[in-house]
């Protein structure tokens, strides 16, 4: 496993070339998938797609130095509800698949910055779910223990980063679809402020709330990718005004405060409650201060996405397809959307 920063430094030093690293990476991905179907992937780059991207990278490197190309030769993957030219977009529904006319804005920005797309990843169908099991392409297992779920809906994107198959991936995040699978697979999940990153070319779950999320091994890597993906100079200025660069953890005032829910009614299973209590006990030995937080408003807001008015947005974008292909839906997804 290697971070974006480490691989970029190796390219600059001449220790390795993108041609060698990318070909090794795609061959590893294909080898894993040929031995036993890897449910994290819906589609994997062909030789022609890899060759075309490497040629474009060659042209880019003639115009700028490697140091000036922030994602030079960095392999990445995208959730398959995000458009990439000459790749099908399925949203994990084969009968819904279509070929987009162009790249999603974020994908184009990444390619322009030197990144190499290796594949499109599995998801809870139409980005509806937080488990990573609602897909005809298979359930994506947890990276560390297949008895556990990987989290969703960006399950495949989390899995391929956690296993070191790519340096970063894109997911989407409306109600946790990026951060939850990242947490479940022990990587960093970043949800940008809504509006900071374009969602043009992303099939909507709830269009007014959707964000393109980033999955990386480190927060520093996430910052590199986010800087490339930001929509424009005005957005950068706004973010700098309201979100100044944070201090390093070592320089925060002590004790560090940790919020814990004043009520845990949302933990509807005794095992969850026990695990949560164990986590709190483990932290008590550190130099921290616990602060009780009323999270009921957040729980209520979350329920609006699956049990309330925001379900209407999911219905609006899938209504015609639902009426013409009712049997193409995952049963759980269908139940939510039809409500």
C-alpha positions as CSV (number, residue, x, y, z in Angstrom):
1,X,0.0,0.0,0.0
2,X,1.3,3.4,-0.9
3,X,0.0,6.9,-0.4
4,X,-0.4,9.6,-3.2
5,X,2.4,11.6,-1.7
6,X,4.8,8.6,-1.5
7,X,4.0,7.5,-5.1
8,X,4.3,11.1,-6.5
9,X,7.7,11.4,-4.8
10,X,8.9,8.1,-6.3
11,X,7.9,9.3,-9.8
12,X,9.8,12.6,-9.3
13,X,12.9,10.8,-8.2
14,X,12.8,8.5,-11.2
15,X,12.6,5.4,-9.0
16,X,9.6,4.2,-11.0
17,X,7.5,5.2,-14.0
18,X,3.7,5.4,-14.4
19,X,4.0,3.0,-17.3
20,X,5.4,0.3,-15.0
21,X,3.4,1.1,-11.8
22,X,0.0,1.4,-13.6
23,X,0.5,-1.8,-15.6
24,X,1.5,-3.7,-12.5
25,X,-1.5,-2.3,-10.6
26,X,-4.1,-3.2,-13.3
27,X,-2.6,-6.7,-13.7
28,X,-2.9,-7.2,-9.9
29,X,-6.6,-6.2,-10.1
30,X,-7.3,-8.5,-13.0
31,X,-5.5,-11.4,-11.4
32,X,-7.6,-11.0,-8.2
33,X,-10.8,-10.8,-10.3
34,X,-9.9,-13.8,-12.5
35,X,-9.1,-16.1,-9.5
36,X,-12.5,-15.3,-7.9
37,X,-14.9,-12.6,-9.0
38,X,-14.1,-9.5,-6.9
39,X,-17.4,-7.9,-6.0
40,X,-15.8,-4.5,-5.3
41,X,-15.5,-3.9,-9.1
42,X,-18.3,-3.5,-11.7
43,X,-15.9,-2.7,-14.5
44,X,-12.1,-2.7,-14.9
45,X,-10.0,-0.7,-17.4
46,X,-9.1,-2.4,-20.7
47,X,-5.7,-2.3,-22.2
48,X,-6.9,0.3,-24.7
49,X,-8.2,2.5,-21.9
50,X,-5.0,2.3,-20.0
51,X,-2.9,3.0,-23.0
52,X,-4.9,6.0,-24.0
53,X,-4.6,7.5,-20.5
54,X,-0.8,6.9,-20.3
55,X,-0.4,8.6,-23.7
56,X,-2.3,11.6,-22.4
57,X,-0.1,11.6,-19.3
58,X,2.9,11.7,-21.6
59,X,1.6,14.7,-23.4
60,X,0.8,16.4,-20.1
61,X,4.4,15.8,-18.8
62,X,5.8,17.5,-21.8
63,X,3.9,20.7,-20.9
64,X,4.7,20.6,-17.1
65,X,7.1,19.1,-14.7
66,X,6.0,16.1,-12.6
67,X,6.1,18.4,-9.5
68,X,3.5,20.7,-11.2
69,X,1.1,17.8,-11.9
70,X,-0.5,17.0,-8.6
71,X,-1.9,13.6,-9.4
72,X,0.8,12.5,-12.0
73,X,0.3,8.8,-12.6
74,X,-1.8,8.2,-9.5
75,X,-4.3,5.3,-9.9
76,X,-7.9,5.8,-8.8
77,X,-11.4,4.3,-9.0
78,X,-14.8,5.8,-9.1
79,X,-18.2,4.6,-7.8
80,X,-20.4,3.5,-10.7
81,X,-23.0,6.2,-10.3
82,X,-20.3,8.7,-11.5
83,X,-19.9,9.2,-15.3
84,X,-16.7,8.4,-17.2
85,X,-16.5,8.8,-20.9
86,X,-16.2,5.4,-22.8
87,X,-17.3,3.6,-19.6
88,X,-20.9,2.4,-18.8
89,X,-22.6,4.0,-15.8
90,X,-24.8,1.3,-14.1
91,X,-25.7,2.7,-10.6
92,X,-25.5,-1.1,-9.8
93,X,-28.5,-1.8,-12.0
94,X,-27.5,-3.6,-15.2
95,X,-30.8,-2.8,-17.0
96,X,-30.4,0.9,-16.3
97,X,-26.8,1.1,-17.8
98,X,-26.0,3.9,-20.2
99,X,-22.9,5.3,-21.9
100,X,-22.4,9.0,-20.9
101,X,-21.4,11.5,-23.5
102,X,-18.6,12.9,-21.4
103,X,-16.8,12.7,-18.0
104,X,-18.3,13.9,-14.9
105,X,-16.8,17.3,-14.0
106,X,-14.8,15.8,-11.0
107,X,-13.5,12.9,-13.2
108,X,-12.3,15.3,-15.8
109,X,-10.5,17.5,-13.2
110,X,-8.7,14.4,-11.9
111,X,-7.6,13.2,-15.3
112,X,-6.4,16.7,-16.2
113,X,-4.3,16.6,-13.0
114,X,-2.7,13.4,-14.2
115,X,-4.7,10.7,-12.4
116,X,-5.3,7.3,-14.1
117,X,-8.7,5.7,-13.9
118,X,-8.5,1.9,-13.3
119,X,-12.1,1.0,-12.8
120,X,-15.6,1.6,-11.6
121,X,-16.8,0.2,-8.3
122,X,-19.8,-1.5,-6.8
123,X,-22.4,0.2,-4.6
124,X,-25.7,-0.2,-3.0
125,X,-28.0,0.1,-6.0
126,X,-28.8,3.8,-6.9
127,X,-26.8,4.7,-3.8
128,X,-29.6,3.7,-1.6
129,X,-28.3,2.0,1.6
130,X,-25.5,1.9,4.1
131,X,-24.5,-1.8,4.0
132,X,-22.8,-2.6,0.7
133,X,-25.0,-5.7,0.1
134,X,-27.8,-4.3,-2.2
135,X,-26.2,-5.0,-5.5
136,X,-26.7,-7.6,-8.3
137,X,-22.9,-7.5,-8.7
138,X,-22.5,-9.1,-5.3
139,X,-22.1,-8.0,-1.7
140,X,-18.7,-6.3,-1.0
141,X,-17.2,-7.9,2.2
142,X,-15.5,-6.0,4.9
143,X,-11.7,-5.8,4.1
144,X,-10.7,-7.2,7.5
145,X,-13.4,-9.8,8.2
146,X,-15.8,-11.0,5.6
147,X,-18.4,-11.9,8.3
148,X,-19.0,-8.1,8.6
149,X,-20.5,-5.7,6.1
150,X,-18.3,-3.2,4.2
151,X,-20.7,-0.4,4.7
152,X,-22.3,1.5,1.9
153,X,-23.4,2.8,-0.4
154,X,-19.8,3.4,-1.7
155,X,-18.7,-0.1,-0.6
156,X,-16.5,-0.9,-3.6
157,X,-14.7,2.4,-3.5
158,X,-13.7,1.8,0.2
159,X,-12.6,-1.8,-0.4
160,X,-10.2,-1.1,-3.3
161,X,-8.5,1.7,-1.3
162,X,-8.3,-0.3,1.9
163,X,-6.7,-3.2,0.0
164,X,-4.1,-0.9,-1.7
165,X,-5.4,-1.6,-5.3
166,X,-5.7,2.2,-6.0
167,X,-4.3,5.2,-4.1
168,X,-7.7,6.9,-3.9
169,X,-11.3,6.5,-5.0
170,X,-14.4,8.6,-5.4
171,X,-17.7,7.7,-3.8
172,X,-20.8,9.7,-3.1
173,X,-22.2,10.8,0.3
174,X,-25.7,11.9,1.0
175,X,-26.3,10.4,4.4
176,X,-23.0,8.7,5.2
177,X,-22.5,6.7,2.0
178,X,-18.8,7.7,1.8
179,X,-17.8,8.1,5.4
180,X,-19.4,4.9,6.7
181,X,-17.7,2.4,4.4
182,X,-14.4,4.4,4.9
183,X,-14.8,3.9,8.6
184,X,-15.7,0.3,8.4
185,X,-12.6,-0.4,6.2
186,X,-10.2,1.7,8.3
187,X,-9.5,4.4,5.7
188,X,-10.2,8.1,5.5
189,X,-13.5,9.3,4.2
190,X,-13.9,12.9,3.3
191,X,-17.3,14.6,2.6
192,X,-16.8,18.1,1.1
193,X,-19.2,20.9,2.0
194,X,-22.2,20.7,-0.3
195,X,-21.5,22.8,-3.4
196,X,-17.8,22.9,-3.0
197,X,-17.3,20.0,-5.5
198,X,-19.4,19.7,-8.7
199,X,-22.0,16.8,-8.9
200,X,-22.5,17.3,-12.6
201,X,-22.3,13.8,-14.2
202,X,-23.2,12.1,-10.9
203,X,-26.5,10.1,-11.0
204,X,-28.5,11.6,-8.1
205,X,-29.7,10.0,-4.9
206,X,-31.0,13.2,-3.4
207,X,-29.8,16.0,-5.7
208,X,-30.1,18.8,-3.2
209,X,-27.9,17.0,-0.7
210,X,-25.5,14.8,-2.7
211,X,-21.7,15.2,-2.4
212,X,-18.9,13.5,-4.2
213,X,-16.8,11.9,-1.4
214,X,-13.1,11.0,-1.4
215,X,-11.5,7.9,0.1
216,X,-7.8,7.8,0.8
217,X,-5.3,6.2,3.2
218,X,-4.4,9.5,4.8
219,X,-6.0,12.9,5.4
220,X,-3.1,14.5,3.7
221,X,-3.9,12.6,0.5
222,X,-7.6,13.6,0.8
223,X,-6.5,17.2,0.8
224,X,-4.5,16.8,-2.4
225,X,-7.5,15.2,-4.2
226,X,-10.0,17.8,-2.8
227,X,-7.8,20.6,-3.9
228,X,-7.9,19.3,-7.5
229,X,-11.7,18.7,-7.4
230,X,-12.8,22.0,-6.0
231,X,-15.2,23.8,-8.4
232,X,-13.5,27.1,-8.9
233,X,-11.4,29.9,-7.4
234,X,-14.4,31.4,-5.7
235,X,-15.1,28.2,-3.9
236,X,-11.5,28.0,-2.7
237,X,-11.8,31.5,-1.3
238,X,-15.1,30.7,0.5
239,X,-13.6,27.5,2.0
240,X,-10.5,29.3,3.2
241,X,-12.7,31.9,4.9
242,X,-15.0,29.5,6.7
243,X,-12.7,26.5,7.1
244,X,-9.2,27.6,7.9
245,X,-6.4,25.0,7.9
246,X,-6.7,23.2,11.3
247,X,-3.9,22.9,13.7
248,X,-2.1,19.6,14.0
249,X,-3.6,17.3,16.7
250,X,-0.5,17.8,18.9
251,X,-1.1,21.5,19.2
252,X,-4.8,21.4,20.3
253,X,-5.6,22.5,23.8
254,X,-5.7,19.7,26.4
255,X,-7.8,17.9,27.3
256,X,-9.2,17.1,23.9
257,X,-13.0,17.1,24.0
258,X,-15.0,14.1,22.7
259,X,-18.7,14.3,22.1
260,X,-20.8,11.3,23.2
261,X,-24.6,11.1,22.7
262,X,-26.7,11.9,25.7
263,X,-29.2,9.3,24.5
264,X,-28.3,6.1,22.6
265,X,-31.8,5.2,21.5
266,X,-30.6,5.0,17.9
267,X,-28.6,1.9,18.9
268,X,-31.4,-0.5,18.6
269,X,-29.5,-3.7,19.3
270,X,-27.8,-4.6,22.6
271,X,-24.6,-5.7,20.9
272,X,-24.2,-2.2,19.4
273,X,-24.7,-0.6,22.7
274,X,-22.2,-2.9,24.4
275,X,-19.6,-2.2,21.7
276,X,-20.2,1.5,21.9
277,X,-19.8,1.4,25.7
278,X,-16.5,-0.5,25.3
279,X,-15.2,2.1,23.0
280,X,-15.9,4.8,25.5
281,X,-14.1,2.8,28.3
282,X,-11.1,2.4,26.0
283,X,-10.8,6.1,25.6
284,X,-11.1,7.0,29.2
285,X,-7.4,6.3,29.8
286,X,-6.4,9.1,27.4
287,X,-6.2,12.8,28.2
288,X,-9.8,13.6,27.1
289,X,-12.9,15.2,28.3
290,X,-16.3,13.8,27.5
291,X,-19.0,16.2,26.5
292,X,-22.6,15.0,26.2
293,X,-24.3,16.0,22.9
294,X,-28.0,15.8,22.0
295,X,-27.9,14.0,18.7
296,X,-31.7,13.6,18.4
297,X,-31.9,16.4,15.8
298,X,-29.3,14.6,13.7
299,X,-31.2,11.3,14.0
300,X,-34.4,12.9,12.9
301,X,-32.7,14.6,9.9
302,X,-31.2,11.2,8.9
303,X,-34.7,9.6,8.9
304,X,-35.9,12.3,6.5
305,X,-33.7,10.6,3.9
306,X,-35.3,7.2,4.1
307,X,-38.6,7.7,5.9
308,X,-39.5,11.3,4.9
309,X,-39.7,13.9,2.1
310,X,-36.2,13.4,0.7
311,X,-37.3,10.0,-0.5
312,X,-39.3,11.9,-3.1
313,X,-36.0,13.0,-4.7
314,X,-34.9,9.4,-5.2
315,X,-38.3,8.6,-6.7
316,X,-38.2,11.6,-9.0
317,X,-35.0,10.5,-10.8
318,X,-36.0,6.8,-11.0
319,X,-39.8,7.0,-11.5
320,X,-39.8,6.3,-15.3
321,X,-37.4,3.4,-14.9
322,X,-39.2,2.0,-11.9
323,X,-42.5,2.0,-13.9
324,X,-40.9,0.3,-16.9
325,X,-38.5,-2.1,-15.1
326,X,-40.0,-2.8,-11.7
327,X,-38.2,-6.2,-11.5
328,X,-34.8,-4.7,-12.1
329,X,-34.6,-3.1,-8.6
330,X,-33.1,-4.6,-5.5
331,X,-36.1,-5.4,-3.3
332,X,-34.8,-3.2,-0.4
333,X,-34.1,-0.3,-2.7
334,X,-37.4,-0.7,-4.4
335,X,-39.3,-0.6,-1.1
336,X,-37.6,2.6,-0.1
337,X,-38.0,4.4,-3.4
338,X,-41.7,3.3,-3.8
339,X,-42.5,4.7,-0.4
